[in-house]
Structure formats: C-alpha cells, structure tokens
Amino acid sequence: MSVHPSSVRIDRSLLSGPAHVRVQIRYGDGSAGELPGILRELGPGRIALVTGPGLPREHAARVLRLLGAAAPTGVLWPDGGGPLVVPDGALVVALGGTRVIAAAGRARCADGTRPALVRLPTTLRAMSDTALSVAGPGGRISAPILVRIQLEFLATLAPQALRAGLSPLLRTVLAVVPASAERVASRLRPGGGYDPGTLASFVSLCLEARAALACHDPLERGPAAALRYGDTVARALRSLAGPDLRHGDALALGLRAAAGVSRRSGLLDPADEAAHEDLLDRAGAARALPGGILPRELAAAVTGGRDQARMVLLRGPGDPYAHHGGLLTPVAADVLEAALAQLVPAGRRVPGPDRDRARIQVPGGRDSGRPTVDGPSAPLPRQ
C-alpha cells in the first residue's frame, strides 16, 4: 500500500541555453502561501496575471489573492491575436495550461522589451512539458525565471484529463530515459488514482530529462528533438479531430504510430515496439484513431499531401535514429499509412484501400510483416 505524503518539496534548476530557470514542485502544508514572499523578492512594481476561462474559479481567485499580497495585480486574458502588452516593469505570471503559457511567453512591455516571467502550470501536460520549455513553434519564447508547480491544481482535473496528461511522461521514458521504464510502469494505473508523491516523481523525471537535453539545445533542434517523439502525428491528428481530442490522447497515438513506423523502417525490433504498447496500455493511453478519421486521410495531413513526412524515429528505447546529423527522418507516406492502419480497431469498417491495410493483422492487432519496397521507405541503415 502506498503512503500519501502530507507534503512535497522539490527544488531544481533547469539550464536551457543561457537561461537559468528555478523550478519548484510543491504540495501541501500551506506551501502555496510561500508565493507572495518569493515574488516580492523579484521586486515587481506590479503583476500582470495571464490566465484563461478554462481555469476553475477557485484556483484563479486564490492565486489572485496571493499575487495581490506581493504587488498590485491586474488580469489579462489571451485573445488569440498578437502579443500581450503589459506595463513597463510588470512581472508576468502565467496561470493555466499550455495555451496560456504560450501566450504569456509572447508578452511584451510597452517599450518592446520582454517582461520577467513566472509560470504556474495547472495541467499535468504543462507541468511536465510545456512549462519547462523555451522552444515555441516559431523559435525561442521568453524563458521564465521561475516555474512553480503546485500539485494541488491537479485535484480538480477529470480522470480523463489526468490520464491524457501522462503522455509527455511516457514519451520521456520511451525516447530519453528507458532505464526508468520498469519503475514508472509499476506506478501507472489505467484508471488513474495517483497520489501527490507519485505525480511529483513523474514531473521530476521529465524535468531531469529535459535538463540533460536542453542545456546545450534550448530550441530542441538537436539531441533535444527526442522530446518531439510522436509529435508529428499528434499535431496532424488534432488538426483533423479538433479540440475534442485531448493533446495527450493525440500524443499517445502519435507514439504508437512512431513505433510502428520505426519497426517498418527496419530500426525498432518487434519486442521494443511491444514494450511501447505495454507502457502505453499500463497508463490507459488512447489506442485507436477517433471515429471518422482514416489512416490515409491522416497520413496525407502528416505529409501535407507530399510523398514523405519527417519524423523522430527510434532504433531502440532511448536511442533516436540520426539522419544526416538530425533527428528528423524522411518517412514514405505508404509506410506511415501502414503504421496508422494498426490504430484502427479490428471491428471498424474502413472504406476503400484503407480497409485492406487495416485487416492485415496478426493476433494482438499488429500488422503482419514489413513492406518490402525501394526508395525512402526501405529499411533505414543503423547509425
């Protein structure tokens, strides 16, 4: 029987290029009350709280009271337009999930400079992934001076949201620190029910992995691109499925697809692909493409209608494949489509050419054999 800790107190430093980020993980014993004193040490003339409508009202009200005890505080809501403009000398505090954190990272003072930034992530994905990164879609975004992870925020999340939020952890285990697989797997519960100590250990593992990779690669274009494993398919899947599909569920499917592509490309052993499936299943991660999305349609979205996609692939657990010095490898559209077909449940009808691909399975739902083809989709050489 696990013992639920009454408090969690973890302090780390994250070096991301020239940025030095303090990271604090807290739970219980009135730890949230530390925040005003920490912020007063930063000497803000005023605070701009950036948050969004999806945050529970009690969280926003409590944080607003704490910030107000440190300095006069106003509230800004991202509107999806240009960068937020805050008063000169203001400290920006981002309270929310990934979208809020991204919006706050684009904030500018009236004089055009970047304000000091504190991140208070409220979702498991943000705590273990986006709040720890300074790499945005268009390049570098503002690095925070502090990431404060208050695990109490997770208490209001639905079990499905918490389950989906584990996907960055699963990616970290598969692509970066496979030595932790057994320990993490023993703590995973398909139905949820995680105590604060377990969640703290999950977030800490993601933090340590990112610290090791991003120290000399803050934009995640070199070795730290391993942290994008599964992202290529996940982004395309969300563009088709829309906001009803959680990012974590899309990423879980992206991880399954990336493993399938890696095996079909002659890189990943079947046993290692099976290890992917086992870890994802232990977490209760998504297994099947949403209804109405076909493998061929999704493959076209990933490739942009071209013959190839560029994906992070593995040749073994924690061993990304390097293609011409980078971690993005060309993948032929037909190889990708075959890997996506294994994400179609056996009982679901798939019209057209996709139907035959979806039915080529062996017991356990895996495709039978690798395609033998020439060109970019042929097995890749080990490097």
C-alpha positions in Angstrom: 0.0 0.0 0.0 1.4 3.4 -1.0 1.6 6.1 1.7 0.3 9.5 0.6 2.8 12.2 1.6 1.5 15.2 3.5 3.8 17.5 1.6 6.1 17.6 -1.3 9.0 20.0 -1.6 11.4 19.7 -4.5 13.8 22.4 -5.8 15.7 22.1 -9.0 17.5 24.3 -11.6 16.9 24.0 -15.3 19.6 25.3 -17.6 18.2 25.9 -21.1 21.0 27.5 -23.2 21.7 30.8 -21.4 18.5 30.7 -19.4 18.7 29.6 -15.7 15.2 28.6 -14.5 14.3 27.8 -11.0 11.8 25.0 -10.7 9.8 24.3 -7.5 7.5 21.4 -7.1 5.2 21.7 -4.1 2.2 20.1 -2.4 0.5 20.6 1.0 1.5 22.1 4.3 0.3 25.6 3.2 3.1 25.7 0.5 1.1 28.0 -1.7 1.4 30.7 0.9 5.1 30.9 0.1 4.3 32.6 -3.3 3.9 36.2 -2.1 7.3 36.2 -0.4 9.0 34.6 -3.4 7.5 37.2 -5.8 8.3 40.2 -3.5 12.0 39.1 -3.8 11.7 39.8 -7.5 10.8 43.4 -6.8 7.9 43.9 -9.3 6.2 47.2 -9.4 3.1 45.4 -10.5 2.0 42.0 -11.6 0.1 41.0 -14.8 -1.7 37.7 -14.3 -2.3 35.9 -17.6 -4.9 33.2 -17.4 -7.8 31.8 -19.3 -11.5 31.0 -18.9 -11.0 27.2 -18.5 -9.4 27.5 -15.1 -11.6 26.7 -12.1 -12.7 29.9 -10.5 -11.4 28.9 -7.0 -7.9 28.5 -8.4 -7.9 31.9 -10.1 -9.3 33.6 -7.0 -6.8 32.1 -4.7 -3.8 32.9 -6.9 -5.1 36.4 -7.4 -5.2 37.0 -3.7 -1.6 35.6 -3.3 -0.3 37.8 -6.1 -2.1 40.9 -4.7 -0.2 40.4 -1.4 3.1 40.8 -3.4 2.2 43.7 -5.7 -0.8 45.4 -7.4 -2.2 42.8 -9.8 -4.2 43.0 -13.0 -5.6 40.2 -15.1 -5.1 39.7 -18.8 -6.8 37.0 -20.9 -5.2 36.0 -24.2 -7.5 36.6 -27.2 -5.6 34.6 -29.8 -4.3 37.8 -31.5 -1.0 39.5 -31.3 1.4 39.6 -28.3 0.0 40.7 -25.0 1.2 44.2 -24.0 1.9 44.7 -20.3 3.0 47.8 -18.4 6.7 48.6 -18.3 8.3 47.0 -15.2 5.5 44.5 -14.7 6.1 40.9 -13.8 4.0 38.4 -15.9 2.6 35.4 -14.1 1.1 32.7 -16.4 -1.6 30.6 -14.7 -3.0 27.9 -16.8 -2.2 25.2 -19.3 -0.2 25.1 -22.4 -2.1 27.8 -24.3 -1.9 30.3 -21.5 1.8 29.6 -21.0 2.5 30.1 -24.7 0.5 33.3 -24.8 2.4 34.7 -21.7 5.7 33.8 -23.4 4.9 36.2 -26.2 4.1 39.1 -23.9 5.9 42.4 -24.4 6.2 45.6 -22.4 5.0 48.8 -23.8 8.7 49.7 -24.7 9.1 46.5 -26.6 11.2 44.6 -24.1 10.3 41.2 -22.7 8.9 41.2 -19.1 10.1 38.9 -16.4 8.0 35.8 -16.4 6.8 33.3 -13.8 4.9 30.1 -14.8 2.2 28.5 -12.7 1.1 25.5 -14.7 -2.2 23.9 -13.8 -2.3 20.8 -16.0 -0.1 17.7 -15.9 1.0 18.3 -19.5 2.1 21.8 -18.8 3.9 20.8 -15.6 5.9 18.0 -17.2 6.4 19.5 -20.7 5.5 23.0 -21.9 6.2 24.9 -18.7 9.7 23.6 -18.8 10.5 24.6 -22.4 11.6 27.8 -24.0 11.1 26.4 -27.6 8.0 27.6 -29.4 6.5 26.9 -32.8 8.3 30.0 -34.3 11.5 29.6 -32.3 12.5 30.8 -28.9 10.0 32.2 -26.5 10.6 34.1 -23.2 12.3 31.9 -20.6 10.7 32.1 -17.2 12.7 33.0 -14.1 10.6 30.6 -12.1 8.4 27.6 -12.7 6.2 26.9 -9.7 4.5 23.6 -9.9 1.7 23.4 -7.3 0.3 19.9 -7.4 -3.0 20.9 -5.8 -4.0 22.3 -9.1 -4.4 18.7 -10.4 -7.0 17.8 -7.9 -9.8 19.4 -10.0 -8.9 17.7 -13.2 -11.2 14.9 -14.5 -9.6 11.4 -14.6 -9.5 11.5 -18.4 -7.6 14.8 -18.4 -5.1 13.4 -15.9 -4.6 10.2 -17.8 -4.0 12.1 -21.1 -1.6 14.4 -19.3 0.7 11.4 -18.7 1.7 11.2 -22.4 4.7 13.5 -22.1 6.0 11.3 -19.3 5.5 8.2 -21.4 7.4 9.8 -24.3 10.2 10.8 -22.0 10.6 7.2 -20.8 10.5 5.7 -24.3 12.7 8.2 -26.1 15.1 9.5 -23.4 15.3 7.5 -20.2 14.3 3.9 -20.8 16.1 2.8 -17.7 13.2 4.3 -15.8 10.6 2.2 -17.6 10.2 -0.5 -15.0 9.9 1.9 -12.1 7.4 4.1 -14.0 5.4 1.2 -15.2 5.0 -0.1 -11.7 3.3 3.2 -10.7 1.0 3.5 -13.7 -2.7 2.9 -13.2 -5.1 2.7 -16.2 -7.9 4.0 -14.0 -5.9 6.9 -12.5 -5.8 7.4 -8.8 -2.3 9.0 -8.4 -1.1 10.3 -5.1 0.9 13.6 -5.0 4.2 11.8 -4.4 3.8 9.7 -7.5 2.9 12.7 -9.6 5.9 14.6 -8.2 8.1 11.7 -9.3 6.7 11.8 -12.8 7.2 15.5 -13.2 10.7 15.3 -11.7 11.7 12.6 -14.2 10.5 14.8 -17.1 12.4 17.8 -15.6 15.7 15.9 -15.2 15.4 14.5 -18.8 14.8 18.0 -20.2 17.6 19.5 -18.2 20.0 17.0 -19.6 19.0 17.5 -23.2 18.1 21.2 -23.4 21.2 22.5 -21.6 23.0 23.0 -24.9 20.0 22.7 -27.2 17.3 25.0 -25.9 15.4 25.2 -29.2 15.2 21.4 -29.3 16.5 21.1 -32.8 19.4 18.8 -31.9 19.5 16.0 -29.4 16.6 17.5 -27.5 14.4 16.9 -30.6 13.9 13.5 -29.0 11.3 15.3 -26.8 9.3 15.7 -30.0 8.9 11.9 -30.5 5.3 11.3 -31.6 4.6 15.0 -32.1 4.4 14.9 -35.9 1.4 12.6 -36.0 -0.2 14.1 -32.9 -0.3 17.6 -34.4 -1.8 16.4 -37.7 -4.3 14.3 -35.7 -5.5 17.2 -33.7 -5.8 19.4 -36.8 -8.3 16.8 -38.1 -10.1 15.9 -34.9 -10.4 19.3 -33.5 -10.4 20.4 -29.8 -12.5 17.5 -28.6 -9.4 15.3 -28.9 -7.1 16.0 -26.0 -3.5 16.6 -26.8 -2.3 13.8 -24.6 -4.6 11.3 -26.4 -3.2 12.5 -29.7 0.3 12.2 -28.5 -0.3 8.7 -27.2 -1.5 7.7 -30.7 1.5 9.5 -32.2 3.8 7.5 -30.0 2.2 4.2 -31.1 2.4 5.3 -34.8 6.0 6.4 -34.5 6.9 3.0 -33.0 5.1 1.3 -35.9 7.0 3.4 -38.4 10.3 2.7 -36.7 9.7 -1.0 -36.9 8.6 -0.9 -40.5 11.7 1.1 -41.4 13.9 -1.6 -40.0 15.0 0.3 -36.9 13.0 -0.9 -34.0 12.7 -4.5 -33.0 9.2 -6.0 -32.6 10.0 -6.6 -28.9 10.7 -2.9 -28.5 7.5 -1.9 -30.3 5.7 -4.3 -27.9 7.3 -2.6 -25.0 5.9 0.7 -26.3 2.5 -0.8 -26.4 2.8 -2.3 -22.9 3.9 1.0 -21.3 1.1 3.0 -23.0 -1.5 0.4 -22.1 -0.5 0.4 -18.4 -1.2 4.1 -18.4 -4.6 3.6 -20.1 -3.4 5.7 -23.1 -5.5 6.1 -26.2 -5.3 3.1 -28.5 -7.5 3.9 -31.6 -7.9 6.7 -34.1 -11.1 8.7 -33.4 -14.1 7.5 -35.4 -14.3 9.1 -38.9 -10.5 9.6 -39.3 -9.0 7.3 -41.8 -5.3 6.2 -41.9 -4.9 7.6 -45.5 -6.5 10.9 -44.5 -4.3 11.3 -41.5 -1.1 10.3 -43.5 -2.0 13.0 -46.0 -2.3 15.5 -43.2 1.0 14.5 -41.8 2.8 14.7 -45.1 1.0 17.8 -46.3 0.0 15.8 -49.4 3.6 15.1 -50.3 5.3 11.7 -50.6 7.1 12.0 -47.3 6.9 13.1 -43.7 9.7 13.9 -41.4 9.5 12.2 -38.0 11.6 11.4 -35.0 12.2 7.6 -35.0 13.8 5.2 -32.6 16.2 2.3 -33.3 15.8 1.2 -29.7 14.5 2.6 -26.4 16.1 5.9 -25.7 18.1 5.7 -28.9 16.8 8.2 -31.6 17.8 7.5 -35.1 20.1 10.2 -36.6 19.5 11.0 -40.2 22.3 13.2 -41.8 23.1 14.6 -38.3 19.5 15.4 -37.4 16.7 13.6 -35.6 14.0 14.2 -38.3 14.0 11.3 -40.7 12.1 11.1 -44.0 9.2 8.6 -43.9 7.4 7.5 -47.0 3.7 8.1 -46.9 2.8 4.5 -47.5 4.9 3.3 -44.6 3.2 5.9 -42.4 -0.2 4.9 -43.6 0.5 1.2 -42.8 1.6 2.1 -39.3 -1.6 4.2 -38.8 -3.7 1.4 -40.0 -2.8 -0.6 -36.9 -4.6 2.1 -34.9 -7.9 1.2 -36.5 -9.9 -1.3 -34.3 -10.5 -4.7 -35.9 -14.3 -4.2 -35.9 -14.3 -0.8 -37.5 -15.1 -0.6 -41.2 -12.5 1.3 -43.3 -13.7 2.2 -46.8 -11.6 2.0 -49.8 -7.9 0.9 -49.9 -7.5 1.6 -46.2 -9.8 -1.4 -45.4 -7.4 -4.0 -46.7 -4.5 -2.4 -44.8 -6.5 -2.4 -41.6 -7.3 -6.1 -41.9 -3.7 -7.2 -42.4 -3.1 -8.2 -38.8 -1.7 -11.0 -36.6 -3.0 -11.9 -33.2 -2.6 -9.0 -30.9 -3.5 -6.5 -33.6 -0.1 -6.0 -35.2 0.5 -5.8 -39.0 1.9 -9.0 -40.5 5.4 -8.4 -41.7 7.2 -5.3 -43.0 6.6 -4.0 -46.5 9.5 -4.7 -48.9 9.9 -1.6 -51.0 12.5 0.5 -52.6 13.5 4.1 -52.1 12.8 6.2 -49.0 10.5 3.6 -47.4 13.1 0.8 -47.5 14.7 -0.2 -44.2 17.0 2.5 -42.9 20.6 1.8 -42.1 21.6 1.7 -38.4 24.0 4.5 -37.5 
